[in-house]
């Protein structure tokens, strides 16, 4: 059934901006899930150094932004704007618990530094439809659960837990220790439909520009590729991911491929 957002839900999505020094300080003290913080370029007076130190302690990405952009984003910002996640992040353990609750082998997607919120939203939407148990994203150099991601996911954010981790390579090592087979989507790999995807799997999707990072690729158990017959040598990250997720779903459902 399509997810329909009410007017109230739309207003709540727009409330992801936390504006001003006192408001940001209270959000940090309350341990609110914060994706990133904007600080006015060159501004370091008053309580800003303390607030930025708190952000660094929590590993929250900080971006210096031109004051004109901040003025256009929110009034009375006092040189700082925090962006809260539209939903609380899960832990890796909670992703495994979700799989166990469904009585199925774990089925995860790991996104390597995706920056486009529409791509992440589309992946979440497909993940929910294909029966995935969770999505893993990095804390840095990647989009988080913003309101744009929420909208692009058509509400799938409400049903697919998303874990946010400090180190993707270490996370993959943990998944492998817990019996998950890790497949990376990249060039020069095995044809995607020849892989056995019926067990515990994690599909790794690379960033829009550079694909999967070298260290992460080296940790993958197998690289899968999609054949390209046209002049373009790559697919959009969310499209490529969707093709493979539905191959996982097909194999898990026991639907035979037609020769």
N, C-alpha and C positions, 0 to 999 in steps of 0.2 A: 504493500500500500504506500503510495507517495507520501512523503513527509511534508506537512504544510505548517509553515511558521505563522503564528498569530502576531498581531500588532504588538502585544506585550513582549513576545519573544524577540522581535526585531529591536525593540527598545533596549532589552537586556543585552543584546549583542553589541549595541553601540556603546554600552557602559564599560567596555573593556579598557578604556583609557582612564588612567588614574592621574589626575592633574594637580600639580602643586606640591611643594615640599612637605607640608604636614600630612597631606593625603598619602603621598608615596611612603613617608616614614611609617604611618599607621599600617599600611598594607604590608610593608616589610616586617614589622613587628608581629603582625597577625599571621605571618608565613603564607600569605596569599601566593598562589601560583602566578608568577610573572615571567612572561616570555622575553621581554627586552625593555631597555630603558633608553630614552632619548635625553641628552643633556645639551644645553645650548653651547655652541662652540665658543671656547674661551672663557666661559662663566665658571668660576670656582669659589665664589664668595659664600659667606654665611654657613648654612648647614649642608651645602652641597658636597663637600669632601666627605663628611660623615655618611651621607646617604650613598654616595658612590662606593665607599669602603664596604658598606653593608651589602651592596649589590655584588661586589667582587667576592665577598665571603660566601655568598650563595651561588656563585657561578652564573649570575645573570648577565647576559651580553649588554654592553653599554655602547651606544653610538653617539658620537658628536654630530649635532645637526645644526644647520644654519637657523638663526633666530627667526628669520622670515617664514621658514617652513613650520616652525613650532607655533608661531603666531597664527598661521593659517589652519593649524590642526586643532588648537584649543586656546581659549582665552585664560588669562591669569595663571599661566603655567609656572611662573617663577623659575624658569630655566630648566624644568625637569618634567617629563611625562613618562609614566610607566604603562606598559601594555600587558594586561592580564590575560591569561589563557581563558578561552571560552568554556573550558571544562578542565577539571583536575586531571593531572597525569596519573597513569597507573605505574606500577612497578613490574619488573620482569616476572617476579613470582606471581603477580596477579594475572598476567597473561597466561601463564601455565595453569593457574587455577581456573581461568575461563575455559581453556581447552578441556580440562578434566570435568568441568560442570556440563559440558556438551557431550561427554563420553567419546571424544575423538582424539586422535593424535594431534599434537600442536601444529598449527598452521599460521605462520607469522609472515609479515612483510617488514623488511628493514630498508629504510630510505637513507641513502648516503648524501647528505647535504643538499637536499632539494630546497630550492629557494623560491620557487613559484607557488604561491598559495593555491592557485587553481589546480596545479598538478597534484599537490598533496590532497586537496579536497576530492579530486576525481579518484585517486587511489583509495581513499577511505570509503568512498561510495561503492567502488567495485569490490573492495575487501569485504564489506558488509554483505553484499549480494552473493559473493562466492563462498561465504561461510568461514572467512578467516577469523582467528581468535585474537588478533592484536597487531598493531603497527608500532614499529620502533623508529624513533628519530633522534638525532644528536642535539645536544644543547646549544652548540655553537655553529655558526655559518650555515644555518638552515632555518626555514620558516617553522614557526610553532603553531599552536592551535588558535589562530586569529579568527576574527569574525568573518573574514573573507574565506578562510578554509572551511569554516562552519557552513557558510552559504553554498560553497562549491561542492560540499559533501552531500548536499540535499538532506541534512539531518543525520547522516550516518555516524557523525562524531558521537551522537548519543548512544550508539550501540556497539561501536568498536573501541575497545580500550587502546589508548596510545601511551606508550612508555617513552620517556625522554631520558637519555643516558649521556654520560660524560664521554665515554670512549666506545666507539662502535666496534673496533677490533677486539677489545676485551669482552664486549658483550657477545660477539660471535663465538669467541672461545668458550664462554659460559654456556651458550646454547648447545654447542657441540658436545660439551661434557655431559649435558642433560639429554643427549640422545637425538638432537635435532640435526638433520642433514641440511646444509646450507648451499643454496644455489644462487649464483650471481648472474645477472642478465648483462651481457657485454658482447663485444665482437669476438670472433674467432673461437666460438665455443661449440658444444654439441647442439644439434638441432633440438629445440625445446621439447618436442613431443616424443622424443626417444627416451627421455629420462623417466625414471620411476619416481613419481611424485605422490604416491598414495600414502606414504608414511608420515613421520614427523618432519615437517619441512619449514624452512625460512627462505623466502625469496628476497634477494638483495637487489635493489634498484639504484642505479647511479644517478648522479646529479645531471642537470640539463646540459651543462657544458662539457664536463670532462669525464663523465661516466663514473665507474666505481674506482675509488682510490686504490693505489698499488698495494698498500699493506692490507686493506680489507679484501681485495681480490685474492691475494695470496692465502687468505684464511678460508676462502670458499672451498667447499668440497668438490664442486663442479661448476663450470661456466656454461650457461645456456645461451644460444643465439637464435634470432629469428631471421629466416632467409629474406633478403632484400632483392627484388627483381627489377626495381625501377632505377631511376637516376639518383634519387635521394638515398643516402647511406645510413640513415637512422630514423627511428620512430620517436614520437613524443614519449617521454618517460611513463606517463600514466597509461598511454595506449599499449606500449610494450608490456607493462606490468599487467594490464587487464587480460591480455591474451594468455599469459602464463598462469595467472590466477584461475582462469576458467579451465585450463588444462589440469590444474591441481583438482579443481572441483569435479571435472569429468572423471578422472581416475578414481577419486574417492567415492564417487557415486556408482562406480562399476559399470559405467556406460562404455560400451565397446566402440572403438574408433572404426569408421567405415573405410574399407580398403578401396 
